[in-house]
Each structure stands twice: as structure tokens, then as C-alpha cells.
């Protein structure tokens, strides 16, 4: 849904409260200067890698129509 990828410092994790869309570069309190698009790309990559490694989701969990969780599940093992 909504992930503040362009307002999140990819170095220290600080989230900027407000930032108009016309601001294309910004400097975090930790001293790192970010290009807004590059910062968003770094943060989205990190979120995607966390999902891949941990199996965790970045979206709120919902149930599917058959009442199963939408989270990644291990495949069922078939008996011979």
C-alpha cells in the first residue's frame, strides 16, 4: 500500500515527516544527502530483500477466500 521509501534515510532509518514532491534532494540529520528517487530505490530493495530472506510481508496480512493466511507457507509434503 503505502511505504515512505523516498522520505526514509537509507543510512540511518530516519523518516522525514513532510516533504513536498518538488523536493528532489534532501539531507538527513545524520549528514547523508539523498537523491529522492535513488533513496526510494535503496529502501524498496531493502524491503524486498527482507521479504525474501525472512518470508515476512510488508503489507498488512489478509485472509484469502478459503480462510488461509496470505503469508508464505511451506509446501505440503506428499506421502508416497
LUMVEX-91298 format. One record per atom (N, C-alpha, C, CB): x negated, y negated, z negated; residue number from 1; residue in one letter. Coordinates in nm, 4 decimals. Each point is the difference from the previous one (the first is absolute). Glycine has a CB too. Layout:
<pts>
[[X,Y,Z],NUM,'a'] ...
</pts>
This chain:
<pts>
[[-0.0831,0.1178,0.0000],1,'x'] [[0.0831,-0.1178,0.0000],1,'x'] [[-0.0878,-0.1245,0.0000],1,'x'] [[0.1825,0.1249,-0.1206],1,'x'] [[-0.2144,-0.1768,0.0050],2,'x'] [[-0.0779,-0.1224,-0.0065],2,'x'] [[-0.1262,0.0261,-0.0801],2,'x'] [[0.2082,-0.1412,0.0179],2,'x'] [[-0.3225,0.1147,0.0433],3,'x'] [[-0.1289,0.0167,-0.0659],3,'x'] [[-0.0790,-0.1276,0.0252],3,'x'] [[0.0021,0.2554,0.0272],3,'x'] [[-0.0454,-0.3268,-0.1307],4,'x'] [[-0.0657,-0.1304,0.0181],4,'x'] [[-0.1438,0.0132,0.0499],4,'x'] [[0.1448,-0.0903,-0.1809],4,'x'] [[-0.1636,0.1594,0.2908],5,'x'] [[-0.1343,0.0346,0.0468],5,'x'] [[-0.0844,-0.1209,0.0377],5,'x'] [[0.0943,0.2124,0.0803],5,'x'] [[-0.0337,-0.3193,-0.0319],6,'x'] [[-0.0801,-0.1147,0.0416],6,'x'] [[-0.0261,-0.0984,-0.1136],6,'x'] [[0.0945,0.0271,0.2272],6,'x'] [[-0.0274,-0.0097,-0.3406],7,'x'] [[-0.0199,-0.0874,-0.1159],7,'x'] [[-0.0744,0.0693,-0.1129],7,'x'] [[0.2077,-0.1193,0.0622],7,'x'] [[-0.2559,0.2412,-0.0368],8,'x'] [[-0.0667,0.0809,-0.1007],8,'x'] [[-0.1494,0.0023,0.0304],8,'x'] [[0.2079,0.1419,-0.0344],8,'x'] [[-0.2891,-0.1783,-0.0645],9,'x'] [[-0.1455,0.0006,0.0196],9,'x'] [[-0.0475,0.1438,0.0075],9,'x'] [[-0.0257,-0.2203,-0.1221],9,'x'] [[-0.0394,0.2557,0.2324],10,'x'] [[-0.0469,0.1375,0.0174],10,'x'] [[-0.1252,0.0285,-0.0827],10,'x'] [[0.0972,-0.0010,0.2299],10,'x'] [[-0.1568,-0.1023,-0.2886],11,'x'] [[-0.1190,0.0193,-0.0827],11,'x'] [[0.0355,0.0226,-0.1472],11,'x'] [[-0.1280,-0.1429,0.1601],11,'x'] [[0.2154,0.0572,-0.2157],12,'x'] [[0.0291,0.0096,-0.1439],12,'x'] [[0.1448,0.0365,-0.0307],12,'x'] [[-0.1776,-0.1670,-0.0364],12,'x'] [[0.2659,0.1630,0.1350],13,'x'] [[0.1393,0.0382,-0.0210],13,'x'] [[0.0913,-0.1097,-0.0480],13,'x'] [[-0.0858,0.2184,-0.0474],13,'x'] [[0.0358,-0.3423,0.0406],14,'x'] [[0.0835,-0.1109,-0.0435],14,'x'] [[0.1046,-0.0300,0.1060],14,'x'] [[-0.1899,-0.0949,-0.1350],14,'x'] [[0.3133,0.0713,0.0918],15,'x'] [[0.1095,-0.0327,0.0905],15,'x'] [[0.0276,-0.1499,-0.0067],15,'x'] [[0.0999,0.2312,-0.0287],15,'x'] [[-0.1053,-0.2978,0.1429],16,'x'] [[0.0338,-0.1417,0.0069],16,'x'] [[0.1514,-0.0136,-0.0091],16,'x'] [[-0.2062,-0.0516,0.1403],16,'x'] [[0.2545,-0.0384,-0.2260],17,'x'] [[0.1445,-0.0146,-0.0195],17,'x'] [[0.0714,-0.0456,0.1260],17,'x'] [[-0.0436,-0.0521,-0.2375],17,'x'] [[0.0023,-0.0600,0.2897],18,'x'] [[0.0640,-0.0541,0.1197],18,'x'] [[-0.1067,-0.0351,0.1025],18,'x'] [[0.1929,-0.0894,-0.1365],18,'x'] [[-0.1578,0.1084,0.2632],19,'x'] [[-0.0910,-0.0359,0.1074],19,'x'] [[0.0827,-0.0171,0.1270],19,'x'] [[-0.1949,0.1251,-0.1084],19,'x'] [[0.2041,-0.2474,0.1589],20,'x'] [[0.0763,-0.0214,0.1235],20,'x'] [[-0.0631,0.0774,0.1159],20,'x'] [[0.0703,-0.2284,-0.0818],20,'x'] [[0.0106,0.2649,0.1799],21,'x'] [[-0.0492,0.0778,0.1129],21,'x'] [[-0.1023,-0.0742,0.0852],21,'x'] [[0.2170,0.1156,0.0005],21,'x'] [[-0.2190,-0.2488,-0.0076],22,'x'] [[-0.0967,-0.0749,0.0810],22,'x'] [[-0.1408,0.0031,-0.0594],22,'x'] [[0.1864,-0.1473,0.0743],22,'x'] [[-0.2018,0.1977,-0.1969],23,'x'] [[-0.1321,0.0151,-0.0610],23,'x'] [[-0.0610,0.1293,0.0541],23,'x'] [[0.0696,-0.1273,-0.2121],23,'x'] [[-0.1764,0.1156,0.2901],24,'x'] [[-0.0600,0.1168,0.0647],24,'x'] [[-0.1250,0.0494,-0.0727],24,'x'] [[0.0903,-0.0823,0.2166],24,'x'] [[-0.1570,-0.0032,-0.2937],25,'x'] [[-0.1132,0.0417,-0.0821],25,'x'] [[0.0222,-0.0530,-0.1409],25,'x'] [[-0.1581,0.0019,0.2000],25,'x'] [[0.1107,0.0729,-0.2977],26,'x'] [[0.0143,-0.0432,-0.1390],26,'x'] [[-0.1145,0.0567,-0.0819],26,'x'] [[0.2511,-0.0122,0.0231],26,'x'] [[-0.2804,-0.0568,-0.1340],27,'x'] [[-0.1076,0.0415,-0.0892],27,'x'] [[0.0601,0.0416,-0.1331],27,'x'] [[-0.1642,-0.1552,0.1138],27,'x'] [[0.1279,0.2752,-0.1554],28,'x'] [[0.0477,0.0547,-0.1273],28,'x'] [[-0.0796,-0.0626,-0.1149],28,'x'] [[0.0667,0.2184,0.1127],28,'x'] [[-0.0133,-0.2070,-0.2326],29,'x'] [[-0.0700,-0.0492,-0.1191],29,'x'] [[-0.1315,0.0740,-0.0226],29,'x'] [[0.2207,-0.0599,-0.1007],29,'x'] [[-0.2337,0.1823,0.1559],30,'x'] [[-0.1246,0.0750,-0.0167],30,'x'] [[-0.1097,-0.0503,0.0949],30,'x'] [[0.1349,0.1997,-0.0713],30,'x'] [[-0.1005,-0.2927,0.1623],31,'x'] [[-0.0988,-0.0606,0.0879],31,'x'] [[-0.0016,0.0529,0.1421],31,'x'] [[-0.1310,-0.0349,-0.1999],31,'x'] [[0.2056,0.1392,0.2290],32,'x'] [[0.0038,0.0583,0.1334],32,'x'] [[0.0958,-0.0801,0.0883],32,'x'] [[-0.0534,0.2290,-0.0947],32,'x'] [[0.0088,-0.2640,0.2148],33,'x'] [[0.0850,-0.0681,0.0975],33,'x'] [[0.0569,0.1043,0.0949],33,'x'] [[-0.1363,-0.2140,-0.0166],33,'x'] [[0.2672,0.2113,0.0344],34,'x'] [[0.0695,0.0997,0.0812],34,'x'] [[0.0614,-0.0615,0.1243],34,'x'] [[0.0462,0.1301,-0.2060],34,'x'] [[-0.0555,-0.0597,0.3175],35,'x'] [[0.0857,-0.0247,0.1150],35,'x'] [[0.1274,0.0777,-0.0318],35,'x'] [[-0.1952,-0.0325,0.1715],35,'x'] [[0.3088,-0.0313,-0.1602],36,'x'] [[0.1243,0.0611,-0.0451],36,'x'] [[0.0297,0.1327,0.0706],36,'x'] [[0.0849,-0.2287,-0.0489],36,'x'] [[-0.1068,0.2350,0.1803],37,'x'] [[0.0293,0.1219,0.0746],37,'x'] [[-0.0983,0.1120,-0.0340],37,'x'] [[0.0952,-0.1401,0.1838],37,'x'] [[-0.2219,0.1065,-0.1991],38,'x'] [[-0.1014,0.1004,-0.0337],38,'x'] [[0.0244,0.0529,-0.1408],38,'x'] [[-0.1672,-0.1125,0.1524],38,'x'] [[0.2026,0.0230,-0.2440],39,'x'] [[0.0310,0.0416,-0.1367],39,'x'] [[0.1182,0.0960,-0.0013],39,'x'] [[-0.0883,-0.2181,-0.0869],39,'x'] [[0.1914,0.1872,0.1645],40,'x'] [[0.1169,0.0883,0.0080],40,'x'] [[-0.0400,0.1366,0.0536],40,'x'] [[0.1492,-0.1987,0.0354],40,'x'] [[-0.2357,0.2014,0.0658],41,'x'] [[-0.0443,0.1263,0.0579],41,'x'] [[-0.0758,0.0839,-0.1028],41,'x'] [[-0.0123,-0.1097,0.2255],41,'x'] [[-0.0764,0.0477,-0.3029],42,'x'] [[-0.0747,0.0713,-0.1037],42,'x'] [[0.0950,0.0578,-0.1048],42,'x'] [[-0.1974,-0.1516,0.0378],42,'x'] [[0.2939,0.0713,-0.0809],43,'x'] [[0.0922,0.0436,-0.1044],43,'x'] [[0.0932,0.1113,0.0487],43,'x'] [[-0.0110,-0.2297,-0.0982],43,'x'] [[0.0577,0.2218,0.2222],44,'x'] [[0.0863,0.1044,0.0541],44,'x'] [[-0.0773,0.1307,0.0202],44,'x'] [[0.1393,-0.1766,0.1123],44,'x'] [[-0.2642,0.1652,-0.0691],45,'x'] [[-0.0836,0.1197,0.0130],45,'x'] [[-0.0191,0.0665,-0.1359],45,'x'] [[-0.1179,-0.1021,0.1979],45,'x'] [[0.0889,0.0223,-0.3009],46,'x'] [[-0.0187,0.0550,-0.1348],46,'x'] [[0.1276,0.0672,-0.0495],46,'x'] [[-0.1702,-0.1778,-0.0486],46,'x'] [[0.2858,0.1172,0.0739],47,'x'] [[0.1270,0.0594,-0.0419],47,'x'] [[0.0245,0.1308,0.0743],47,'x'] [[0.0920,-0.2287,-0.0501],47,'x'] [[-0.1217,0.2315,0.1792],48,'x'] [[0.0175,0.1216,0.0784],48,'x'] [[-0.0926,0.1113,-0.0450],48,'x'] [[0.0698,-0.1401,0.1907],48,'x'] [[-0.1935,0.1065,-0.2222],49,'x'] [[-0.0943,0.1009,-0.0491],49,'x'] [[0.0436,0.0540,-0.1354],49,'x'] [[-0.1848,-0.1128,0.1255],49,'x'] [[0.2405,0.0272,-0.2102],50,'x'] [[0.0486,0.0454,-0.1308],50,'x'] [[0.1137,0.0999,0.0180],50,'x'] [[-0.0668,-0.2200,-0.1039],50,'x'] [[0.1533,0.1949,0.2005],51,'x'] [[0.1099,0.0919,0.0276],51,'x'] [[-0.0550,0.1328,0.0499],51,'x'] [[0.1523,-0.1931,0.0533],51,'x'] [[-0.2518,0.1876,0.0343],52,'x'] [[-0.0587,0.1215,0.0554],52,'x'] [[-0.0695,0.0827,-0.1072],52,'x'] [[-0.0289,-0.1174,0.2175],52,'x'] [[-0.0481,0.0535,-0.3018],53,'x'] [[-0.0787,0.0706,-0.1013],53,'x'] [[0.0864,0.0469,-0.1169],53,'x'] [[-0.1981,-0.1368,0.0654],53,'x'] [[0.2833,0.0499,-0.1142],54,'x'] [[0.0764,0.0304,-0.1210],54,'x'] [[0.1356,0.0628,0.0284],54,'x'] [[-0.1161,-0.1877,-0.1084],54,'x'] [[0.1646,0.1715,0.2310],55,'x'] [[0.1336,0.0480,0.0309],55,'x'] [[0.1068,-0.0910,-0.0568],55,'x'] [[-0.0881,0.2309,0.0043],55,'x'] [[0.0476,-0.3446,-0.0554],56,'x'] [[0.0949,-0.0945,-0.0581],56,'x'] [[0.0602,-0.0859,0.1098],56,'x'] [[-0.1284,-0.0025,-0.2166],56,'x'] [[0.2467,-0.0467,0.1934],57,'x'] [[0.0654,-0.0885,0.0947],57,'x'] [[-0.0128,-0.1442,-0.0411],57,'x'] [[0.1576,0.1804,0.0555],57,'x'] [[-0.1495,-0.2696,0.0407],58,'x'] [[-0.0019,-0.1414,-0.0319],58,'x'] [[0.1408,-0.0570,0.0005],58,'x'] [[-0.2290,-0.0186,0.0979],58,'x'] [[0.3249,0.0967,-0.0523],59,'x'] [[0.1395,-0.0425,-0.0012],59,'x'] [[0.0717,0.0635,-0.1189],59,'x'] [[-0.0013,-0.0257,0.2518],59,'x'] [[0.1114,-0.0364,-0.2952],60,'x'] [[0.0795,0.0637,-0.1054],60,'x'] [[0.0513,0.1354,0.0496],60,'x'] [[0.0678,-0.2268,-0.0925],60,'x'] [[-0.0628,0.3243,0.0044],61,'x'] [[0.0427,0.1335,0.0388],61,'x'] [[0.1518,0.0068,0.0123],61,'x'] [[-0.2015,0.0966,-0.1133],61,'x'] [[0.2470,-0.0319,0.2186],62,'x'] [[0.1424,0.0219,0.0218],62,'x'] [[0.0227,0.1491,0.0207],62,'x'] [[0.0295,-0.2316,0.1014],62,'x'] [[0.0919,0.2736,-0.1199],63,'x'] [[0.0339,0.1396,0.0254],63,'x'] [[0.0481,0.0157,0.1426],63,'x'] [[0.0589,0.0341,-0.2414],63,'x'] [[-0.0884,0.0805,0.2998],64,'x'] [[0.0474,0.0307,0.1336],64,'x'] [[0.1424,0.0527,-0.0107],64,'x'] [[-0.2355,0.0501,0.0815],64,'x'] [[0.3092,-0.0379,0.0300],65,'x'] [[0.1393,0.0477,-0.0069],65,'x'] [[0.0159,0.1355,-0.0679],65,'x'] [[0.0412,-0.1272,0.2063],65,'x'] [[-0.1418,0.2150,-0.1983],66,'x'] [[0.0117,0.1299,-0.0668],66,'x'] [[-0.0510,-0.0051,-0.1444],66,'x'] [[-0.0261,0.1113,0.2228],66,'x'] [[0.0150,-0.2324,-0.2770],67,'x'] [[-0.0364,-0.0266,-0.1396],67,'x'] [[-0.1435,0.0343,-0.0352],67,'x'] [[0.2337,0.0415,-0.0546],67,'x'] [[-0.3204,-0.0244,0.1547],68,'x'] [[-0.1399,0.0243,-0.0287],68,'x'] [[-0.0731,-0.1326,-0.0036],68,'x'] [[0.0105,0.2274,0.1077],68,'x'] [[-0.1153,-0.2336,-0.1861],69,'x'] [[-0.0808,-0.1202,-0.0107],69,'x'] [[-0.0679,-0.0276,0.1338],69,'x'] [[-0.0367,0.0414,-0.2467],69,'x'] [[0.0168,-0.1689,0.2786],70,'x'] [[-0.0654,-0.0370,0.1246],70,'x'] [[-0.1517,0.0051,-0.0116],70,'x'] [[0.1953,-0.1433,0.0541],70,'x'] [[-0.2478,0.1852,-0.1694],71,'x'] [[-0.1448,0.0065,-0.0181],71,'x'] [[-0.0577,0.1222,0.0693],71,'x'] [[0.0220,-0.1200,-0.2180],71,'x'] [[-0.1516,0.1145,0.2428],72,'x'] [[-0.0681,0.1106,0.0664],72,'x'] [[0.0053,0.1230,-0.0895],72,'x'] [[-0.1522,-0.1601,0.1235],72,'x'] [[0.1875,0.2719,-0.0639],73,'x'] [[0.0096,0.1237,-0.0754],73,'x'] [[-0.0888,0.1049,0.0634],73,'x'] [[0.2341,-0.0558,-0.0705],73,'x'] [[-0.2819,0.1491,-0.0113],74,'x'] [[-0.0796,0.1097,0.0526],74,'x'] [[0.0910,0.0913,0.0809],74,'x'] [[-0.1618,-0.0130,-0.1954],74,'x'] [[0.1102,0.0660,0.3064],75,'x'] [[0.0838,0.0923,0.0790],75,'x'] [[0.0295,0.1255,-0.0816],75,'x'] [[-0.0996,-0.0875,0.2161],75,'x'] [[0.2203,0.1402,-0.1966],76,'x'] [[0.0352,0.1209,-0.0730],76,'x'] [[-0.0790,0.1179,0.0561],76,'x'] [[0.2313,-0.0909,-0.0479],76,'x'] [[-0.2671,0.1802,-0.0393],77,'x'] [[-0.0806,0.1144,0.0404],77,'x'] [[0.0920,0.1146,0.0358],77,'x'] [[-0.1907,-0.0731,-0.1474],77,'x'] [[0.1745,0.1259,0.2661],78,'x'] [[0.0853,0.1085,0.0470],78,'x'] [[-0.0549,0.1336,-0.0473],78,'x'] [[0.0666,-0.1358,0.2006],78,'x'] [[0.0203,0.2171,-0.2508],79,'x'] [[-0.0354,0.1348,-0.0427],79,'x'] [[0.0000,0.0903,0.1230],79,'x'] [[0.0989,-0.0373,-0.2324],79,'x'] [[-0.1954,0.1320,0.2444],80,'x'] [[-0.0017,0.0894,0.1175],80,'x'] [[0.1099,0.1027,-0.0029],80,'x'] [[-0.2421,-0.0322,0.0130],80,'x'] 
</pts>
